């Protein structure tokens, strides 16, 4: 009996200082397609490519930190997956850390008023731009309480306020590489356009009302601060690429 594929997420650091265009080309056109010919069943890539590099993250913190430049979502039943992926990335100057992920899609394309269902096929860049956030759990908050605050408070408040088109929550179950950063979760949030990230009235769902803008900012900040230390959240703007998905042929 073949086991169901397990999702492993790989955060990549661009130690080789590749250009955004070259980083995207290597991951989307070469590395991940090669892995799909081998141990990987399904895959998506989010990468700070040439389009995403034109968009700044809504928060600059933490300052002076070397943040990941890409995220690989790989589903595989092969117990040797991590070694295979690292061997493929290291010669390119791409440092990677991996975690087993327990993923939940809070909102998918077409799940709210901000977008219709996915219409583009596997292998084509998703519209808009994606914010990828790397979260660290404060040691004083037990894991079950941390998840309760994240799933039960943060997710509903941000869904009510913000114009996201897709929201994926990756709870990191176990690190698969030595020396992995102490991230507890990785969040992928897709936005309709760069303008929705740059314009605070759009980002906070305030229309043109400055009072609603302030109120929504306060509500969202309180929800975030209930489960993480805000200055420690690392957010990077990336582009999303579905390379092979169970639903890709239907798009």
C-alpha positions as CSV (number, residue, x, y, z in Angstrom):
1,X,0.0,0.0,0.0
2,X,1.4,3.4,-1.0
3,X,1.1,6.1,1.8
4,X,-0.7,9.3,1.1
5,X,1.7,12.1,0.2
6,X,2.9,14.2,3.2
7,X,3.3,17.9,2.8
8,X,6.8,19.2,3.5
9,X,7.6,23.0,3.2
10,X,11.0,24.2,2.3
11,X,12.1,27.8,3.0
12,X,14.9,28.9,0.7
13,X,17.5,31.6,1.3
14,X,19.2,33.1,-1.8
15,X,22.8,32.9,-0.6
16,X,24.0,33.0,-4.2
17,X,22.4,36.5,-4.6
18,X,20.6,35.3,-7.8
19,X,18.4,37.9,-9.5
20,X,14.7,37.6,-9.0
21,X,14.3,36.5,-12.6
22,X,17.0,33.9,-12.3
23,X,15.7,32.6,-9.0
24,X,12.2,32.2,-10.5
25,X,13.5,30.5,-13.7
26,X,15.6,28.0,-11.7
27,X,12.8,27.0,-9.3
28,X,9.8,27.1,-11.6
29,X,11.4,25.9,-14.9
30,X,14.1,23.5,-13.7
31,X,14.3,22.4,-10.0
32,X,10.7,21.7,-9.1
33,X,9.8,20.1,-12.5
34,X,12.8,17.8,-12.0
35,X,11.5,16.9,-8.6
36,X,8.1,16.2,-10.1
37,X,9.8,13.7,-12.4
38,X,11.1,12.0,-9.2
39,X,9.9,11.8,-5.6
40,X,7.3,14.6,-5.6
41,X,3.6,14.1,-6.3
42,X,2.3,17.6,-6.2
43,X,4.1,21.0,-5.9
44,X,3.7,24.7,-5.7
45,X,6.3,27.4,-5.5
46,X,6.1,30.9,-4.0
47,X,9.1,33.0,-5.0
48,X,10.3,36.6,-4.8
49,X,10.5,36.8,-8.6
50,X,10.8,39.9,-10.8
51,X,7.1,40.8,-10.3
52,X,7.0,40.3,-6.6
53,X,10.2,42.2,-6.1
54,X,8.4,45.4,-7.1
55,X,6.2,45.1,-4.0
56,X,7.3,45.9,-0.4
57,X,6.0,43.9,2.5
58,X,3.3,45.8,4.5
59,X,5.6,45.6,7.6
60,X,9.4,45.9,7.4
61,X,10.2,44.0,10.6
62,X,12.4,42.5,11.7
63,X,15.1,44.9,10.4
64,X,18.4,43.5,9.3
65,X,17.2,39.9,9.0
66,X,18.1,37.7,6.0
67,X,14.6,36.6,5.1
68,X,13.7,33.6,2.9
69,X,13.3,34.3,-0.9
70,X,11.1,31.3,-1.8
71,X,8.9,28.6,-0.4
72,X,8.5,25.2,-1.9
73,X,5.3,23.2,-1.0
74,X,6.0,19.6,-1.9
75,X,3.8,16.6,-1.3
76,X,5.7,13.2,-1.4
77,X,5.6,9.7,0.0
78,X,9.3,9.3,-0.3
79,X,11.1,9.3,3.1
80,X,14.3,10.5,1.4
81,X,12.6,13.7,0.0
82,X,14.6,16.2,2.1
83,X,18.0,14.8,1.1
84,X,17.0,14.8,-2.6
85,X,15.8,18.4,-2.4
86,X,18.8,19.7,-0.5
87,X,21.2,18.0,-3.0
88,X,19.4,19.7,-5.8
89,X,19.5,23.2,-4.2
90,X,22.9,23.4,-2.6
91,X,24.9,23.5,-5.8
92,X,22.8,26.5,-6.8
93,X,23.7,28.5,-3.7
94,X,20.2,28.1,-2.3
95,X,20.2,27.3,1.5
96,X,17.1,25.5,2.6
97,X,15.3,24.4,5.8
98,X,12.4,22.0,5.8
99,X,9.4,21.2,8.0
100,X,6.6,18.7,7.9
101,X,3.4,20.8,7.6
102,X,-0.1,20.3,8.8
103,X,-1.8,22.6,6.3
104,X,-5.3,24.1,6.3
105,X,-6.8,26.3,3.6
106,X,-8.9,28.9,5.4
107,X,-10.0,30.5,2.1
108,X,-9.4,29.4,-1.4
109,X,-9.9,31.2,-4.7
110,X,-13.6,31.8,-5.1
111,X,-14.3,31.3,-1.4
112,X,-15.1,35.0,-0.7
113,X,-16.2,38.2,-2.6
114,X,-12.6,39.1,-3.4
115,X,-12.1,36.7,-6.3
116,X,-13.7,34.1,-8.4
117,X,-12.6,30.4,-8.5
118,X,-9.2,29.5,-9.9
119,X,-9.3,29.6,-13.7
120,X,-5.6,29.3,-14.6
121,X,-3.8,26.0,-15.2
122,X,-0.9,24.4,-13.4
123,X,2.4,26.0,-14.6
124,X,1.0,29.5,-14.9
125,X,1.7,32.3,-12.4
126,X,-1.3,33.1,-10.2
127,X,-2.7,36.6,-10.5
128,X,-2.0,39.2,-7.8
129,X,0.8,38.9,-5.3
130,X,1.3,36.6,-2.2
131,X,2.5,37.6,1.2
132,X,4.4,34.7,2.9
133,X,4.8,35.2,6.7
134,X,7.1,33.2,8.9
135,X,5.7,33.0,12.5
136,X,7.4,32.1,15.8
137,X,5.4,31.0,18.8
138,X,6.2,32.8,22.0
139,X,7.4,30.2,24.5
140,X,5.0,31.4,27.2
141,X,2.0,30.4,25.0
142,X,1.3,26.6,24.9
143,X,0.9,25.2,21.4
144,X,-2.8,24.3,21.7
145,X,-3.6,27.8,23.0
146,X,-1.5,29.4,20.4
147,X,-3.3,27.5,17.6
148,X,-6.7,28.4,19.2
149,X,-5.8,32.1,19.1
150,X,-4.5,31.9,15.6
151,X,-7.3,29.9,14.1
152,X,-10.1,31.1,16.3
153,X,-9.3,34.8,16.5
154,X,-6.7,36.0,14.1
155,X,-8.0,34.1,11.0
156,X,-11.7,35.3,11.3
157,X,-10.8,38.9,12.1
158,X,-8.4,39.2,9.2
159,X,-10.8,37.4,6.9
160,X,-13.5,39.9,7.8
161,X,-11.3,43.0,7.3
162,X,-8.8,42.2,4.5
163,X,-9.4,41.6,0.8
164,X,-7.4,38.3,0.6
165,X,-8.2,35.9,-2.2
166,X,-6.5,32.8,-0.7
167,X,-5.3,32.1,2.8
168,X,-3.2,29.0,3.6
169,X,-2.1,28.1,7.2
170,X,0.9,25.8,7.5
171,X,1.4,24.6,11.1
172,X,5.0,23.3,11.3
173,X,4.9,19.9,13.0
174,X,8.6,19.0,13.0
175,X,11.8,20.4,11.5
176,X,13.5,18.1,9.0
177,X,16.8,19.9,8.8
178,X,19.4,20.6,11.4
179,X,19.6,24.2,12.6
180,X,16.2,25.2,11.2
181,X,14.9,28.6,12.5
182,X,12.3,28.2,15.3
183,X,9.3,29.0,13.0
184,X,6.1,27.5,14.2
185,X,4.0,28.4,11.2
186,X,4.2,29.7,7.6
187,X,1.2,31.6,6.3
188,X,0.5,32.2,2.6
189,X,-1.9,35.1,1.8
190,X,-2.8,36.0,-1.8
191,X,-4.0,39.5,-2.7
192,X,-5.8,40.6,-5.8
193,X,-3.1,43.1,-6.9
194,X,0.0,44.9,-5.6
195,X,-2.2,47.9,-5.1
196,X,-4.2,46.1,-2.4
197,X,-0.9,45.8,-0.5
198,X,0.4,49.3,-1.1
199,X,-2.8,51.2,-0.4
200,X,-3.6,51.0,3.4
201,X,-7.3,51.8,2.7
202,X,-7.5,48.7,0.5
203,X,-5.2,46.5,2.7
204,X,-7.3,47.2,5.8
205,X,-10.7,47.1,4.0
206,X,-11.6,50.7,4.9
207,X,-12.9,52.1,1.7
208,X,-12.1,55.8,1.8
209,X,-13.1,56.2,5.5
210,X,-10.1,57.2,7.7
211,X,-11.9,56.4,10.9
212,X,-12.6,52.9,9.6
213,X,-9.0,52.6,8.6
214,X,-7.8,53.3,12.1
215,X,-10.3,51.1,13.7
216,X,-9.5,48.2,11.4
217,X,-5.8,48.7,12.0
218,X,-6.3,48.5,15.7
219,X,-8.5,45.4,15.5
220,X,-6.0,43.6,13.3
221,X,-3.0,44.5,15.3
222,X,-4.7,43.3,18.5
223,X,-5.5,40.0,16.8
224,X,-2.0,39.5,15.6
225,X,-0.5,40.5,18.9
226,X,-2.7,38.0,20.7
227,X,-0.5,35.1,19.4
228,X,2.8,36.5,18.1
229,X,5.3,39.2,18.8
230,X,4.6,41.5,15.9
231,X,8.3,42.8,15.4
232,X,9.3,39.1,15.0
233,X,7.0,38.3,12.1
234,X,9.0,37.9,8.9
235,X,6.9,38.7,5.8
236,X,8.1,38.5,2.2
237,X,6.1,39.4,-0.9
238,X,6.2,36.6,-3.5
239,X,4.6,35.2,-6.6
240,X,2.6,32.0,-6.5
241,X,3.0,29.2,-9.0
242,X,1.0,26.0,-8.9
243,X,3.2,23.5,-10.8
244,X,1.2,20.3,-10.2
245,X,-1.9,20.1,-8.1
246,X,-4.8,17.5,-7.8
247,X,-7.2,20.1,-9.2
248,X,-4.9,21.6,-11.9
249,X,-6.5,19.9,-14.8
250,X,-9.8,21.3,-13.9
251,X,-8.6,24.9,-13.9
